[in-house]
Every structure is written in C-alpha cells, then in structure tokens.
Amino acid sequence: MSLALAAALLAAAPAMVVVDEADTRREEPPPHGAIGRSTAYRISDAVPAPRAMEFRRRILHRGAAIGAHPIAHDEVYYVLAGQGEVLSDGVRRALRPGMAAYLYRGAVVGIWQRGRQPLSLIIAYPNPAP
C-alpha cells in the first residue's frame, strides 16, 4: 500500500471509540410495552453521530419482555445468558446462550424472558441512512 493511499484511508475514517458498558447502564422498563423491568446498556449511544449501526445489551429481568413490534430493518438478538422465547410474525422459538435470532425487516418481533435467570442479550441493527 502506498503512503498516499494509507493517508487517504486514515483521513476518511473517524477515530475508533472504545466504550465501557458500565458507563451506559440504566434501569428501565423494556421498550415496546414496558413489560417488567430491564437493565439497558445503550453502548452505541456513546459513539458520536453519524453512526451506521446500533449495538446494545439488555438484561430482561424475570417476567420481562420486549413486546411485539414491527421492525423497519434487519435486527439480531444474540443470547449471552438465561433462557428466552423470540417471536417473528407469529412463530415462536426458544433461545438459550449462544443462540442468535436473525429477524427480517417488515416482521413483527418480540422477545420474552423465560426460566429462573434473567435473559441477557445483545441487540444489533442498522441505523437509517442519513
């Protein structure tokens, strides 16, 4: 790679941002129905705009859920701990640690905590184009 190309690439990209999730933690009802309580880590909110994606962690406490809602983009729920049940257009599937649900734009989706342990998950999706 030429020095000029390397310099152009460096000039085009913003500096990386490193976020400690502890700095983004807040206790709140889950979105889309406020079903129960959750701990939200709005990790990508700490990244300056414009940004192309959202990256969040959420812990759904016992009995909590992100209620059914339509999505305007593809979205991924990745389970870190606990048990859950995901919904997409009327189809429900159980989730456990290490499983991901890839949900498509236009679907009506939601996720519920099941079992004794809280459901800890990563949620990622794109931001609309500016």
N, C-alpha and C positions, 0 to 999 in steps of 0.2 A: 504494500500500500504506500502510495506517495505521501509525502509530508503534507502537501496541499489538500489531498483528499481526506487525510486524517483530521486536519484542521477544520475543514468544511463540515465533517461529520460531528466533530466536537461542538462547533458553533451552533449546529442545528438542534441539538438535544439539550433540554434543561438538565441541570444537575440532579442527581438522584436524591430521593428523600427517604430517610430511614425513620420509621415510626415505631414507638414502643406502645403496644396495645393498651398498657396500663394508663397511658395518658389520654385515651379516648373512651374509657369506661364510663357507662352511666346506667343506672337502674331505671327501667321504664316499661310500660305495657308494650307488648309486641305490636307491630303495625297490622293493619287490615283486620280490625275487630277488637283490638285491645283485650285479647283473651288471656287472662292470667298476667304473670309478671315475667320479665326477662332482664338479662344483663346484655347491653349492647356495646359493642366495640366498633365504632364507626371509623375504622382505620384510614380509609381513603379520604375522609373529611379533613385530615391533617395535611393532605397534599394540595399544594396550590392549584387553582384552576388556570387554564383549562386542563382537564384530565380525561382520558378516554374511557376509564372504567371505574366501577365501584368495587371495593373489596372490604367485606365486613365479617365480623364474627358475632354470633348471637348465641346466648345460652337461654333456652326456654326452660323455665322452672317447671316443677310438677304441675300438670294440667294446663300448661300454656300452649298457645298456638299462634302462628302467623296465619290468619284466616284466609279463606279462599278469595282470590282477587285475580283479575285479568292482567297479563303482562304484555308490554309493548316491545319486548326484546327477549333474546335468549337469556337464560339465567341458570346458574349452577348452585345446588345445595350440596355441600360436602360435610359428612358427619365425622366429627372428631371423637365424640364420646356420647354415651347414652343410646336410647332407642327412640325411633320416631316413625311417623307414618306420613308419607308425602301424597299429595293429591295432584293430578293433572287431568283436566277435562273429565272428571267423574271416575277416573281409575285411581285406586289407592294401592300403594306399595309400602311394605315395611322397610325401614332403613336401620342400619347399625354402623358402628365405627368402621371407617374405611370405604364406605359406600357413597356414591355420588348420584344425584338425580339431575340429569340434564333436561331442562324444561324449555319448551319452544315458545317463541313469540306468538301471541294470539291465544295461548292456552289460559284457562282459569286454574290457578295453582294455590297451594297452601301446604303447611307442614305442622304436624302436631307432635308434642312430646308424649311418649308412652313409657310405661315402666316406672321404676323407682328413682333412677338417676336423672338429673337434668339432661336435656339434649343440647349438646354443644356443636355448632355448625359454622362453617364458612359459607358466605353467600357472595357470589361474584356475578357481575353483569356489566354490560357496556353502558356508557352514558350516551345520550343522543348526540349526533354530530352537531357541532356549533353552526 
